[in-house]
Amino acid sequence: MDAELELYRDNFRRFLSEYIEPFYPDWEKEGIMPRSIWNALGENGFLCIDLPQEYGGYGVPIEYSLMLVEESARAGYGALAASISCHSEIAAPYILHIGTEAQKKYWLPKMVSGEVVAAIGMTEPGAGSDLQAIRTNAVLEQSTYIVNGSKTFISNGQHADLVILAVKTTPNIGAKGISLLLVDTKLLGFKKGSNLKKIGLHAQDTSELFFDNLHVPQEQLLGQEGKGFFYLMKELPRERTGIAAQALGSIKGAIDVTTQYVQERSAFGQKVSQFQNSRFVLAHAKINELAVSAFYKENLELYKAHQLSVERAAALKCFSTDMQMKIADNLLQLFGGYGYMQEYVISRFFVDARVQKIYGGTNEIMKEIVARELLGR
């Protein structure tokens, strides 16, 4: 499998070189990647690839799918990594694991081909990590859910054709009142707000979504009514593993560009790489990369064996993204003033890293999850 994976990695790197590298700076300025890139990803076999063949996928191990996230991040395309992760590592598994046969056959092949871009709608203006506090509601009338409310910070929101939407179907009972709906964004009553401007991940569309008497057919209920919170908790380990893949790739990429820079740049009559501080900073970054990589691979094996706990996934997400931010900061320092310039990709590694500690559950929440395992509630 390793040789096949490396061949697939080489193919994806060529794709990045041809389809992404020449255009990415312009996409950063525009604040969004073109919709056509999703079709290109699908046509070249880079979306939802670990899905079973009966649903349009290739049935390959999860490593192949996560490698796409890691390599995108390593190349400095954090927005692409986050977009692919949202589509393939978060949205697709919900449908595969929870959906009806009809839902799987309708949506999943379109997600593999890039015909459908998927997003997941959880976060609201008044409910971030506290999912129990969501207020978007869905009332069942005959065979249709009437949805009202809004979401914010939704990755892939502008391009989304499908949103897995967390709603309250039974108010005032907390987590037990949450359900998930598969929402076609072409439905009347669905509105996309502005493409939000961020300090990083500039080329990734991140949106507000609004629902005004949105009519969703009852057959688009994902799983059972009232079990949405349970489903969200069940699928979070893979989401957080995907975030760790992005962190690992970014760490490797930041080390790559810094190693090259310090060997080319001179100061005080010698290469920057010859200063002990530069050598120690890079060495420390490499040591931490190895630690993140080992933790990541161990969790990946547990996931494949259906043994990855919420606590271990939370620990990996926290550790890997903390390291990503710290390493990007330390390595940027070796560039001096140039590190603060957008033309140097190290600056992108730095700004893209910050949100990793926030989405997928803040790192403070991750620590709380680990603490509960240690100490009980």
C-alpha positions in Angstrom: 0.0 0.0 0.0 2.9 2.4 0.7 4.1 2.4 -2.8 0.6 3.0 -4.2 0.1 5.8 -1.7 3.3 7.5 -2.7 2.4 7.3 -6.3 -1.0 8.8 -5.5 0.8 11.5 -3.5 3.0 12.3 -6.5 -0.1 12.6 -8.7 -1.7 15.0 -6.3 1.4 17.1 -6.1 1.4 17.4 -9.9 -2.2 18.5 -9.7 -1.3 21.2 -7.1 1.5 22.4 -9.3 -0.8 22.7 -12.4 -4.2 23.6 -11.0 -3.4 25.5 -7.8 0.0 27.0 -7.6 -0.3 29.5 -10.6 -3.6 30.9 -9.3 -3.5 30.7 -5.5 -2.2 34.2 -4.9 -5.0 35.7 -6.9 -7.6 33.6 -5.1 -6.2 34.9 -1.8 -6.8 38.4 -3.0 -10.3 37.6 -4.3 -11.2 35.8 -1.0 -12.4 32.7 -2.7 -11.4 29.8 -4.9 -13.4 29.3 -8.1 -16.2 26.8 -8.1 -14.5 25.1 -11.1 -11.7 23.8 -8.8 -14.2 21.4 -7.2 -15.0 19.9 -10.6 -11.3 19.6 -11.3 -10.7 17.9 -8.0 -13.5 15.4 -8.7 -12.5 14.7 -12.2 -8.9 13.9 -11.1 -10.1 11.6 -8.3 -9.3 13.7 -5.3 -12.7 14.0 -3.4 -14.2 11.5 -0.9 -11.9 8.8 -2.3 -12.3 6.4 0.7 -16.1 6.0 0.1 -17.2 2.6 -1.1 -17.2 2.0 -4.8 -21.0 1.5 -4.8 -21.4 5.2 -3.9 -18.9 6.5 -6.4 -15.7 6.4 -4.3 -12.6 4.2 -4.7 -12.8 2.2 -1.5 -9.2 3.1 -0.6 -7.9 3.4 3.0 -8.5 6.6 4.9 -4.7 7.5 4.6 -5.3 8.3 1.0 -8.0 10.8 1.8 -6.2 12.5 4.7 -3.0 12.7 2.6 -4.8 15.1 0.3 -5.4 17.4 3.3 -1.9 17.1 4.5 -0.2 17.7 1.2 -2.4 20.7 0.4 -1.4 22.2 3.8 2.2 21.4 3.3 2.3 23.2 -0.1 0.9 26.3 1.7 -2.6 26.0 0.5 -4.4 26.0 3.8 -7.7 27.2 2.3 -7.7 24.2 0.0 -6.8 21.8 2.8 -9.6 23.1 5.0 -12.1 23.0 2.1 -11.3 19.5 1.1 -11.4 18.4 4.8 -14.8 19.9 5.3 -16.2 18.2 2.2 -14.5 14.8 2.4 -13.5 14.3 6.0 -16.5 15.8 7.7 -19.6 16.0 5.5 -19.3 12.7 3.6 -18.9 10.4 6.6 -22.1 11.8 8.1 -24.1 10.7 5.1 -22.2 7.4 4.8 -22.6 6.4 8.4 -26.1 7.8 9.2 -27.9 8.3 5.9 -30.5 6.1 4.3 -29.7 4.1 1.2 -31.5 6.7 -1.0 -29.6 9.6 0.6 -26.3 7.9 0.1 -27.0 7.0 -3.6 -28.3 10.5 -4.3 -25.6 12.7 -2.6 -22.4 10.7 -2.3 -21.6 10.1 -6.0 -22.2 13.8 -6.7 -19.8 14.7 -3.9 -17.1 12.4 -5.3 -17.4 14.0 -8.8 -17.4 17.6 -7.5 -20.9 18.2 -8.8 -22.0 18.8 -5.2 -19.9 20.8 -2.7 -20.8 20.0 0.9 -20.7 22.0 4.1 -21.8 21.4 7.6 -23.9 24.0 9.4 -23.4 23.9 13.1 -22.1 27.3 14.4 -24.5 30.2 15.1 -23.9 33.8 16.2 -24.8 32.8 19.7 -23.6 29.2 19.7 -20.0 28.2 18.9 -18.5 25.3 20.7 -21.7 25.0 22.8 -23.8 23.2 20.2 -26.7 22.6 22.7 -27.3 26.4 22.5 -28.3 26.5 18.8 -31.5 28.3 18.0 -32.2 27.4 14.3 -35.4 25.5 14.5 -37.3 23.0 12.3 -41.0 22.4 12.8 -42.5 19.3 11.1 -45.7 20.1 9.3 -47.2 17.0 7.5 -44.1 15.7 5.6 -42.0 18.9 5.5 -39.7 20.5 8.0 -40.1 24.3 8.1 -36.7 25.8 9.1 -35.9 29.2 10.4 -32.7 30.6 11.8 -29.1 31.3 10.7 -25.6 30.0 10.8 -22.2 31.7 10.7 -18.6 30.8 10.0 -19.7 28.0 7.6 -16.8 26.7 5.6 -17.6 26.1 1.9 -20.7 28.2 2.5 -20.6 30.2 -0.7 -20.0 27.2 -3.0 -22.2 24.8 -1.0 -24.8 22.8 -2.9 -25.6 20.7 0.2 -25.5 21.7 3.9 -25.8 19.2 6.7 -27.7 21.4 9.0 -28.0 21.1 12.8 -31.4 22.3 13.9 -33.6 22.2 17.0 -36.6 20.0 16.3 -37.7 19.9 20.0 -36.9 23.1 21.9 -36.0 23.5 25.5 -34.6 20.0 26.0 -31.0 20.8 25.1 -28.9 18.2 23.2 -31.9 15.8 23.0 -33.8 18.3 20.8 -31.1 18.5 18.0 -31.6 16.8 14.6 -29.7 16.9 11.3 -31.2 17.7 7.9 -29.7 17.4 4.5 -30.5 20.7 2.9 -30.3 21.4 -0.8 -29.2 25.0 -1.1 -31.4 25.5 -4.2 -34.5 25.2 -2.0 -36.7 28.3 -1.6 -36.0 30.0 1.7 -32.3 29.3 1.7 -30.0 32.3 1.4 -26.3 32.7 1.4 -24.9 35.8 3.2 -21.7 37.5 2.6 -18.3 35.8 2.1 -16.7 36.6 5.4 -13.3 38.2 5.5 -10.8 36.5 7.7 -7.2 37.0 9.0 -6.2 33.7 7.4 -7.4 31.0 5.0 -8.1 33.9 2.6 -9.0 31.8 -0.4 -11.6 29.7 1.5 -15.2 30.8 1.3 -16.7 31.2 4.8 -20.2 32.3 5.0 -23.3 33.3 6.9 -26.4 31.2 6.0 -30.0 32.2 6.5 -33.2 30.2 6.5 -36.6 31.9 6.1 -39.4 29.3 6.2 -37.1 26.9 4.4 -39.1 23.8 3.4 -37.0 20.6 3.7 -38.7 17.3 2.8 -39.0 14.9 5.7 -37.1 12.2 3.8 -34.0 14.5 4.1 -33.8 14.0 7.9 -30.4 12.5 8.5 -30.7 9.6 10.9 -33.3 9.8 13.7 -35.0 12.9 15.0 -33.5 14.1 18.3 -30.2 12.2 17.8 -28.3 14.9 16.0 -26.1 15.8 19.0 -25.1 12.1 19.4 -24.3 11.9 15.7 -22.2 15.1 15.9 -20.2 13.7 18.9 -19.7 10.4 17.1 -18.3 11.9 13.9 -16.0 14.5 15.6 -13.0 12.2 16.0 -12.6 12.0 12.2 -13.1 15.7 11.9 -10.4 16.4 14.5 -8.1 13.8 12.8 -8.5 15.8 9.6 -7.6 19.0 11.4 -4.5 17.2 12.8 -3.6 16.2 9.2 -3.7 19.8 8.2 -1.6 20.8 11.2 1.0 18.2 10.4 1.2 19.2 6.7 1.5 22.9 7.7 4.3 22.1 10.1 6.2 20.2 7.4 5.7 22.9 4.9 6.8 25.6 7.3 10.0 23.6 8.0 10.6 23.1 4.3 10.4 26.8 3.3 12.4 27.9 6.4 15.2 25.3 5.8 15.6 26.6 2.3 15.5 30.3 3.3 18.1 30.1 6.0 20.6 28.3 3.7 20.1 31.1 1.1 20.0 34.2 3.3 23.1 35.8 4.7 23.6 38.1 7.7 26.8 39.3 9.3 29.0 37.6 6.7 27.5 34.1 7.0 24.5 32.1 6.1 21.6 32.4 8.6 21.7 28.6 8.8 25.1 28.8 10.5 23.8 30.7 13.6 23.2 28.4 16.5 19.8 29.9 17.2 18.6 29.1 13.6 19.8 25.6 13.9 18.2 25.0 17.3 14.9 26.6 16.2 14.7 24.3 13.2 15.8 21.3 15.2 13.2 21.9 17.8 10.5 22.3 15.1 11.6 19.0 13.5 11.5 17.3 16.9 7.9 18.5 17.5 6.9 17.5 13.9 8.0 14.0 14.7 6.0 14.0 17.9 2.9 15.3 16.1 3.4 12.7 13.4 3.7 9.8 15.8 0.6 10.8 17.7 -1.3 11.3 14.5 -0.4 7.9 13.1 -1.3 6.2 16.3 -4.7 7.8 16.3 -5.2 7.0 12.7 -4.6 3.3 13.4 -7.1 3.5 16.3 -9.7 5.1 14.0 -9.3 2.4 11.4 -9.8 -0.2 14.2 -13.0 1.7 15.3 -11.3 2.4 18.7 -10.5 6.1 18.5 -12.1 7.8 21.5 -13.4 11.3 21.7 -10.8 12.1 24.3 -7.8 10.9 22.3 -9.0 12.8 19.2 -9.4 15.9 21.3 -5.9 15.5 22.7 -4.4 15.1 19.2 -6.4 18.1 17.8 -5.2 20.3 20.7 -1.5 19.2 20.6 -1.1 19.3 16.9 -2.7 22.7 16.4 -0.8 24.2 19.4 2.4 22.9 17.8 1.4 24.2 14.4 0.9 27.8 15.7 4.0 27.7 17.9 6.3 26.4 15.1 4.9 28.8 12.5 5.6 31.7 14.9 9.1 30.5 15.7 10.1 29.9 12.1 8.7 33.1 10.8 11.1 34.9 13.2 14.0 33.5 11.3 12.9 35.4 8.2 13.1 38.7 10.0 11.1 41.5 8.4 10.6 39.3 5.3 8.5 36.9 7.3 5.9 39.6 7.7 5.6 40.1 4.0 2.8 38.3 2.2 5.0 37.4 -0.7 6.8 35.0 1.6 4.7 31.8 2.1 5.8 31.6 5.8 3.5 34.5 6.5 0.6 32.4 5.1 1.6 29.4 7.3 1.4 31.8 10.3 -2.0 33.4 9.6 -3.6 30.2 8.4 -2.5 28.4 11.6 -4.5 30.6 14.0 -8.0 29.3 13.3 -6.9 25.7 13.7 -7.0 26.2 17.5 -10.6 27.4 17.2 -12.7 25.4 14.7 -13.6 21.8 15.3 -14.0 22.8 19.0 -11.7 25.3 20.6 -8.5 23.9 22.2 -9.9 25.0 25.6 -12.8 22.6 25.0 -10.3 19.9 23.9 -8.5 20.3 27.3 -11.8 20.1 29.1 -12.7 16.8 27.3 -9.3 15.3 28.3 -9.7 16.5 31.8 -13.1 14.9 32.1 -11.6 11.6 31.2 -8.9 12.0 33.9 -11.0 13.5 36.7 -14.6 12.7 35.8 -17.2 15.5 35.5 
